[in-house]
Amino acid sequence: MVEPAVELAVELAKYDAPKLEAMIETLFLAAHADGEFSDAERAHFAKSVESLTDNRLAGEPFAALLARIEAGVAASGREARLAAVRERLPAGKPREIALSLAIRLMASDGILRTTERELIMEAADALEVDRDVAADMVRDAASA
């Protein structure tokens, strides 16, 4: 049996820049779901981005990407940004991975607040991930 982390790394290695940026945008939305960006969430976010990009995205390119994401969220809102993520990620496994990573980030501080749970369901709907699958992801993240 292949370790989940290895399977994830193999899957992500296939992703081009727009798909990786969509994953990072999903993580950004998750990190800001409760209006706070705790130290634990910040550390998990940075680690996730490093992992997603195999340490290729750091410094100025990372700052520029975050600025673009922040501007997009400010200009069009979360719902529109989730729709943009859906357009960049193919249905199925890529969208499930994005949601799973977002859930893990939100659970990284040990608390899933109501606003975070709302984002999970909103993201599941926007990314066309079955709500039962999303609930299983929450359960798995909470028990990790």
ROSEBA-234535 format. One record per atom (N, C-alpha, C): residue number from 1; atom name; z, x, y. Coordinates in steps of 0.2 Angstrom, whole numbers, plus 5000, padded with zeros to 4 digits. Example, Ala and Ser with C-alpha at 12.3 -4.5 7.8 and 13.67 -1.06 7.14 Angstrom:
<ketis>
(1; N; (5039; 5066; 4972))
(1; CA; (5039; 5062; 4978))
(1; C; (5039; 5066; 4984))
(2; N; (5035; 5064; 4989))
(2; CA; (5036; 5068; 4995))
(2; C; (5039; 5064; 5000))
</ketis>
This chain:
<ketis>
(1; N; (5000; 5004; 4994))
(1; CA; (5000; 5000; 5000))
(1; C; (5000; 5004; 5006))
(2; N; (4996; 5003; 5011))
(2; CA; (4995; 5007; 5017))
(2; C; (5001; 5004; 5022))
(3; N; (5004; 5009; 5025))
(3; CA; (5009; 5008; 5030))
(3; C; (5006; 5004; 5036))
(4; N; (5010; 4999; 5039))
(4; CA; (5007; 4995; 5044))
(4; C; (5005; 5000; 5050))
(5; N; (5009; 5005; 5052))
(5; CA; (5007; 5009; 5057))
(5; C; (5001; 5013; 5056))
(6; N; (5000; 5015; 5050))
(6; CA; (4994; 5019; 5048))
(6; C; (4988; 5014; 5049))
(7; N; (4989; 5008; 5046))
(7; CA; (4983; 5003; 5047))
(7; C; (4981; 5002; 5054))
(8; N; (4987; 5001; 5058))
(8; CA; (4985; 5000; 5065))
(8; C; (4982; 5006; 5068))
(9; N; (4984; 5012; 5067))
(9; CA; (4980; 5018; 5070))
(9; C; (4973; 5018; 5068))
(10; N; (4972; 5016; 5061))
(10; CA; (4965; 5016; 5059))
(10; C; (4961; 5011; 5063))
(11; N; (4964; 5005; 5063))
(11; CA; (4960; 5000; 5067))
(11; C; (4959; 5001; 5074))
(12; N; (4964; 5004; 5078))
(12; CA; (4963; 5006; 5085))
(12; C; (4958; 5011; 5086))
(13; N; (4957; 5016; 5081))
(13; CA; (4953; 5021; 5082))
(13; C; (4946; 5019; 5083))
(14; N; (4944; 5013; 5081))
(14; CA; (4938; 5010; 5081))
(14; C; (4936; 5007; 5088))
(15; N; (4941; 5006; 5092))
(15; CA; (4941; 5002; 5098))
(15; C; (4938; 5006; 5104))
(16; N; (4933; 5003; 5108))
(16; CA; (4930; 5006; 5114))
(16; C; (4935; 5005; 5120))
(17; N; (4933; 5008; 5125))
(17; CA; (4938; 5007; 5131))
(17; C; (4939; 5000; 5133))
(18; N; (4934; 4996; 5134))
(18; CA; (4936; 4989; 5136))
(18; C; (4941; 4985; 5131))
(19; N; (4941; 4987; 5125))
(19; CA; (4945; 4984; 5120))
(19; C; (4952; 4987; 5121))
(20; N; (4953; 4993; 5122))
(20; CA; (4959; 4996; 5123))
(20; C; (4962; 4994; 5129))
(21; N; (4958; 4993; 5135))
(21; CA; (4961; 4991; 5141))
(21; C; (4963; 4984; 5140))
(22; N; (4960; 4980; 5136))
(22; CA; (4962; 4973; 5135))
(22; C; (4969; 4973; 5131))
(23; N; (4970; 4977; 5127))
(23; CA; (4976; 4978; 5123))
(23; C; (4982; 4980; 5128))
(24; N; (4980; 4985; 5133))
(24; CA; (4985; 4987; 5138))
(24; C; (4986; 4982; 5143))
(25; N; (4981; 4978; 5145))
(25; CA; (4983; 4972; 5149))
(25; C; (4987; 4967; 5146))
(26; N; (4986; 4966; 5139))
(26; CA; (4991; 4961; 5136))
(26; C; (4998; 4964; 5136))
(27; N; (4999; 4970; 5135))
(27; CA; (5005; 4973; 5135))
(27; C; (5008; 4973; 5142))
(28; N; (5004; 4974; 5147))
(28; CA; (5007; 4973; 5154))
(28; C; (5009; 4966; 5155))
(29; N; (5005; 4961; 5153))
(29; CA; (5007; 4954; 5154))
(29; C; (5014; 4953; 5151))
(30; N; (5015; 4955; 5145))
(30; CA; (5021; 4955; 5141))
(30; C; (5027; 4958; 5144))
(31; N; (5026; 4964; 5147))
(31; CA; (5031; 4968; 5150))
(31; C; (5034; 4964; 5156))
(32; N; (5029; 4960; 5159))
(32; CA; (5031; 4957; 5166))
(32; C; (5033; 4949; 5164))
(33; N; (5033; 4947; 5158))
(33; CA; (5034; 4940; 5157))
(33; C; (5040; 4937; 5159))
(34; N; (5046; 4941; 5159))
(34; CA; (5052; 4938; 5161))
(34; C; (5054; 4940; 5168))
(35; N; (5049; 4943; 5172))
(35; CA; (5050; 4945; 5179))
(35; C; (5054; 4951; 5179))
(36; N; (5056; 4954; 5174))
(36; CA; (5060; 4961; 5174))
(36; C; (5056; 4965; 5169))
(37; N; (5057; 4972; 5171))
(37; CA; (5053; 4977; 5167))
(37; C; (5059; 4982; 5165))
(38; N; (5063; 4980; 5160))
(38; CA; (5069; 4984; 5158))
(38; C; (5067; 4991; 5156))
(39; N; (5072; 4996; 5156))
(39; CA; (5070; 5003; 5154))
(39; C; (5068; 5003; 5147))
(40; N; (5071; 4999; 5142))
(40; CA; (5068; 4998; 5135))
(40; C; (5061; 4996; 5135))
(41; N; (5059; 4991; 5139))
(41; CA; (5052; 4988; 5139))
(41; C; (5048; 4994; 5142))
(42; N; (5050; 4997; 5147))
(42; CA; (5046; 5002; 5151))
(42; C; (5044; 5008; 5146))
(43; N; (5049; 5010; 5142))
(43; CA; (5049; 5015; 5137))
(43; C; (5044; 5013; 5131))
(44; N; (5045; 5007; 5129))
(44; CA; (5041; 5004; 5124))
(44; C; (5033; 5003; 5126))
(45; N; (5033; 5001; 5132))
(45; CA; (5026; 5001; 5135))
(45; C; (5022; 5007; 5136))
(46; N; (5026; 5012; 5138))
(46; CA; (5023; 5019; 5139))
(46; C; (5021; 5022; 5132))
(47; N; (5026; 5021; 5127))
(47; CA; (5024; 5023; 5120))
(47; C; (5018; 5020; 5117))
(48; N; (5018; 5013; 5118))
(48; CA; (5012; 5009; 5116))
(48; C; (5006; 5011; 5118))
(49; N; (5006; 5012; 5125))
(49; CA; (4999; 5015; 5128))
(49; C; (4997; 5022; 5126))
(50; N; (5002; 5026; 5125))
(50; CA; (5001; 5033; 5122))
(50; C; (4998; 5032; 5115))
(51; N; (5001; 5028; 5111))
(51; CA; (4998; 5027; 5104))
(51; C; (4991; 5023; 5104))
(52; N; (4991; 5018; 5108))
(52; CA; (4984; 5015; 5109))
(52; C; (4978; 5020; 5110))
(53; N; (4980; 5024; 5115))
(53; CA; (4975; 5028; 5118))
(53; C; (4975; 5035; 5115))
(54; N; (4979; 5036; 5109))
(54; CA; (4979; 5043; 5106))
(54; C; (4981; 5048; 5112))
(55; N; (4985; 5047; 5116))
(55; CA; (4987; 5051; 5122))
(55; C; (4981; 5053; 5126))
(56; N; (4976; 5049; 5126))
(56; CA; (4970; 5051; 5131))
(56; C; (4971; 5048; 5138))
(57; N; (4975; 5043; 5138))
(57; CA; (4976; 5039; 5145))
(57; C; (4983; 5041; 5148))
(58; N; (4983; 5046; 5153))
(58; CA; (4989; 5048; 5156))
(58; C; (4988; 5049; 5163))
(59; N; (4993; 5050; 5167))
(59; CA; (4992; 5053; 5174))
(59; C; (4988; 5048; 5178))
(60; N; (4983; 5051; 5182))
(60; CA; (4979; 5047; 5186))
(60; C; (4975; 5041; 5183))
(61; N; (4972; 5042; 5177))
(61; CA; (4968; 5037; 5174))
(61; C; (4972; 5031; 5172))
(62; N; (4978; 5033; 5170))
(62; CA; (4983; 5027; 5168))
(62; C; (4985; 5024; 5174))
(63; N; (4987; 5027; 5179))
(63; CA; (4989; 5024; 5186))
(63; C; (4983; 5020; 5188))
(64; N; (4977; 5022; 5188))
(64; CA; (4972; 5018; 5191))
(64; C; (4971; 5012; 5186))
(65; N; (4971; 5012; 5180))
(65; CA; (4971; 5006; 5176))
(65; C; (4976; 5001; 5177))
(66; N; (4982; 5004; 5178))
(66; CA; (4988; 4999; 5179))
(66; C; (4987; 4996; 5186))
(67; N; (4984; 4999; 5191))
(67; CA; (4983; 4996; 5198))
(67; C; (4977; 4991; 5197))
(68; N; (4972; 4992; 5193))
(68; CA; (4967; 4987; 5192))
(68; C; (4970; 4981; 5189))
(69; N; (4974; 4982; 5184))
(69; CA; (4977; 4976; 5180))
(69; C; (4982; 4972; 5185))
(70; N; (4986; 4976; 5189))
(70; CA; (4990; 4973; 5193))
(70; C; (4986; 4969; 5198))
(71; N; (4981; 4971; 5201))
(71; CA; (4977; 4968; 5206))
(71; C; (4973; 4962; 5203))
(72; N; (4971; 4962; 5196))
(72; CA; (4968; 4957; 5193))
(72; C; (4973; 4951; 5192))
(73; N; (4979; 4953; 5190))
(73; CA; (4984; 4948; 5189))
(73; C; (4986; 4944; 5196))
(74; N; (4987; 4948; 5201))
(74; CA; (4989; 4946; 5207))
(74; C; (4983; 4941; 5210))
(75; N; (4977; 4943; 5209))
(75; CA; (4971; 4939; 5212))
(75; C; (4970; 4933; 5208))
(76; N; (4971; 4933; 5201))
(76; CA; (4968; 4927; 5197))
(76; C; (4974; 4924; 5193))
(77; N; (4979; 4927; 5192))
(77; CA; (4985; 4924; 5188))
(77; C; (4984; 4926; 5180))
(78; N; (4990; 4924; 5177))
(78; CA; (4991; 4926; 5170))
(78; C; (4986; 4922; 5166))
(79; N; (4985; 4916; 5167))
(79; CA; (4980; 4912; 5162))
(79; C; (4973; 4915; 5163))
(80; N; (4971; 4917; 5168))
(80; CA; (4964; 4919; 5169))
(80; C; (4964; 4926; 5166))
(81; N; (4969; 4930; 5167))
(81; CA; (4969; 4937; 5164))
(81; C; (4969; 4937; 5156))
(82; N; (4973; 4932; 5153))
(82; CA; (4973; 4931; 5146))
(82; C; (4966; 4929; 5144))
(83; N; (4962; 4925; 5148))
(83; CA; (4955; 4923; 5146))
(83; C; (4951; 4929; 5146))
(84; N; (4952; 4933; 5151))
(84; CA; (4948; 4939; 5151))
(84; C; (4949; 4944; 5145))
(85; N; (4955; 4944; 5143))
(85; CA; (4957; 4948; 5137))
(85; C; (4953; 4945; 5131))
(86; N; (4954; 4938; 5130))
(86; CA; (4950; 4935; 5125))
(86; C; (4943; 4937; 5125))
(87; N; (4940; 4937; 5131))
(87; CA; (4933; 4939; 5131))
(87; C; (4931; 4946; 5129))
(88; N; (4936; 4951; 5130))
(88; CA; (4935; 4958; 5128))
(88; C; (4937; 4959; 5121))
(89; N; (4941; 4955; 5118))
(89; CA; (4943; 4956; 5111))
(89; C; (4940; 4951; 5106))
(90; N; (4937; 4954; 5101))
(90; CA; (4934; 4949; 5096))
(90; C; (4939; 4945; 5092))
(91; N; (4937; 4939; 5090))
(91; CA; (4942; 4935; 5087))
(91; C; (4945; 4938; 5080))
(92; N; (4951; 4936; 5078))
(92; CA; (4953; 4938; 5072))
(92; C; (4958; 4944; 5073))
(93; N; (4958; 4949; 5069))
(93; CA; (4962; 4955; 5069))
(93; C; (4964; 4958; 5076))
(94; N; (4959; 4960; 5080))
(94; CA; (4960; 4963; 5086))
(94; C; (4964; 4959; 5091))
(95; N; (4963; 4952; 5091))
(95; CA; (4968; 4948; 5095))
(95; C; (4975; 4947; 5092))
(96; N; (4975; 4947; 5086))
(96; CA; (4982; 4947; 5082))
(96; C; (4986; 4953; 5084))
(97; N; (4982; 4959; 5084))
(97; CA; (4985; 4965; 5085))
(97; C; (4988; 4965; 5092))
(98; N; (4984; 4963; 5097))
(98; CA; (4986; 4963; 5104))
(98; C; (4992; 4958; 5105))
(99; N; (4992; 4952; 5102))
(99; CA; (4998; 4948; 5102))
(99; C; (5004; 4951; 5099))
(100; N; (5003; 4954; 5093))
(100; CA; (5009; 4957; 5089))
(100; C; (5012; 4963; 5093))
(101; N; (5008; 4967; 5096))
(101; CA; (5010; 4973; 5101))
(101; C; (5014; 4970; 5107))
(102; N; (5012; 4964; 5110))
(102; CA; (5015; 4961; 5115))
(102; C; (5022; 4959; 5113))
(103; N; (5022; 4955; 5107))
(103; CA; (5028; 4953; 5105))
(103; C; (5033; 4958; 5104))
(104; N; (5031; 4964; 5101))
(104; CA; (5036; 4969; 5099))
(104; C; (5038; 4972; 5106))
(105; N; (5034; 4973; 5111))
(105; CA; (5036; 4975; 5117))
(105; C; (5042; 4970; 5120))
(106; N; (5040; 4964; 5120))
(106; CA; (5045; 4959; 5123))
(106; C; (5052; 4959; 5119))
(107; N; (5051; 4961; 5113))
(107; CA; (5058; 4961; 5109))
(107; C; (5061; 4967; 5109))
(108; N; (5058; 4972; 5112))
(108; CA; (5061; 4979; 5112))
(108; C; (5068; 4980; 5115))
(109; N; (5069; 4975; 5120))
(109; CA; (5076; 4975; 5123))
(109; C; (5081; 4971; 5119))
(110; N; (5079; 4968; 5114))
(110; CA; (5084; 4965; 5109))
(110; C; (5084; 4957; 5111))
(111; N; (5081; 4955; 5116))
(111; CA; (5082; 4948; 5119))
(111; C; (5075; 4945; 5120))
(112; N; (5073; 4940; 5117))
(112; CA; (5067; 4936; 5119))
(112; C; (5069; 4930; 5123))
(113; N; (5068; 4931; 5130))
(113; CA; (5070; 4926; 5134))
(113; C; (5065; 4920; 5134))
(114; N; (5067; 4914; 5137))
(114; CA; (5062; 4908; 5137))
(114; C; (5056; 4910; 5140))
(115; N; (5055; 4913; 5145))
(115; CA; (5049; 4915; 5148))
(115; C; (5045; 4919; 5144))
(116; N; (5048; 4924; 5140))
(116; CA; (5044; 4928; 5135))
(116; C; (5041; 4923; 5130))
(117; N; (5045; 4919; 5127))
(117; CA; (5043; 4914; 5122))
(117; C; (5037; 4910; 5124))
(118; N; (5038; 4908; 5131))
(118; CA; (5032; 4904; 5133))
(118; C; (5026; 4908; 5134))
(119; N; (5026; 4914; 5136))
(119; CA; (5020; 4919; 5136))
(119; C; (5018; 4920; 5129))
(120; N; (5022; 4920; 5124))
(120; CA; (5019; 4921; 5117))
(120; C; (5015; 4915; 5115))
(121; N; (5017; 4909; 5116))
(121; CA; (5013; 4903; 5114))
(121; C; (5007; 4903; 5119))
(122; N; (5008; 4904; 5125))
(122; CA; (5002; 4904; 5130))
(122; C; (4997; 4909; 5127))
(123; N; (4999; 4915; 5126))
(123; CA; (4994; 4920; 5124))
(123; C; (4991; 4919; 5117))
(124; N; (4995; 4916; 5112))
(124; CA; (4993; 4914; 5106))
(124; C; (4987; 4909; 5107))
(125; N; (4988; 4904; 5111))
(125; CA; (4983; 4899; 5112))
(125; C; (4977; 4902; 5116))
(126; N; (4978; 4906; 5121))
(126; CA; (4972; 4909; 5124))
(126; C; (4968; 4914; 5120))
(127; N; (4972; 4917; 5115))
(127; CA; (4968; 4922; 5111))
(127; C; (4966; 4919; 5104))
(128; N; (4968; 4912; 5104))
(128; CA; (4966; 4909; 5098))
(128; C; (4969; 4911; 5091))
(129; N; (4975; 4913; 5092))
(129; CA; (4979; 4915; 5086))
(129; C; (4984; 4909; 5084))
(130; N; (4984; 4907; 5078))
(130; CA; (4988; 4901; 5076))
(130; C; (4995; 4902; 5078))
(131; N; (4998; 4897; 5080))
(131; CA; (5005; 4897; 5083))
(131; C; (5010; 4899; 5077))
(132; N; (5008; 4897; 5071))
(132; CA; (5012; 4899; 5065))
(132; C; (5012; 4906; 5064))
(133; N; (5006; 4909; 5065))
(133; CA; (5006; 4916; 5064))
(133; C; (5010; 4920; 5069))
(134; N; (5009; 4917; 5076))
(134; CA; (5013; 4920; 5081))
(134; C; (5020; 4919; 5080))
(135; N; (5023; 4914; 5077))
(135; CA; (5030; 4913; 5076))
(135; C; (5032; 4918; 5070))
(136; N; (5028; 4919; 5065))
(136; CA; (5029; 4924; 5060))
(136; C; (5030; 4931; 5064))
(137; N; (5026; 4933; 5068))
(137; CA; (5026; 4939; 5072))
(137; C; (5032; 4940; 5076))
(138; N; (5035; 4934; 5079))
(138; CA; (5041; 4934; 5082))
(138; C; (5047; 4936; 5077))
(139; N; (5047; 4932; 5072))
(139; CA; (5052; 4933; 5067))
(139; C; (5052; 4940; 5064))
(140; N; (5046; 4943; 5063))
(140; CA; (5046; 4950; 5061))
(140; C; (5048; 4955; 5066))
(141; N; (5046; 4954; 5072))
(141; CA; (5049; 4958; 5078))
(141; C; (5056; 4958; 5079))
(142; N; (5059; 4952; 5078))
(142; CA; (5066; 4951; 5079))
(142; C; (5070; 4954; 5073))
(143; N; (5067; 4955; 5067))
(143; CA; (5071; 4958; 5062))
(143; C; (5070; 4965; 5061))
(144; N; (5065; 4968; 5065))
(144; CA; (5064; 4975; 5065))
(144; C; (5069; 4979; 5068))
</ketis>
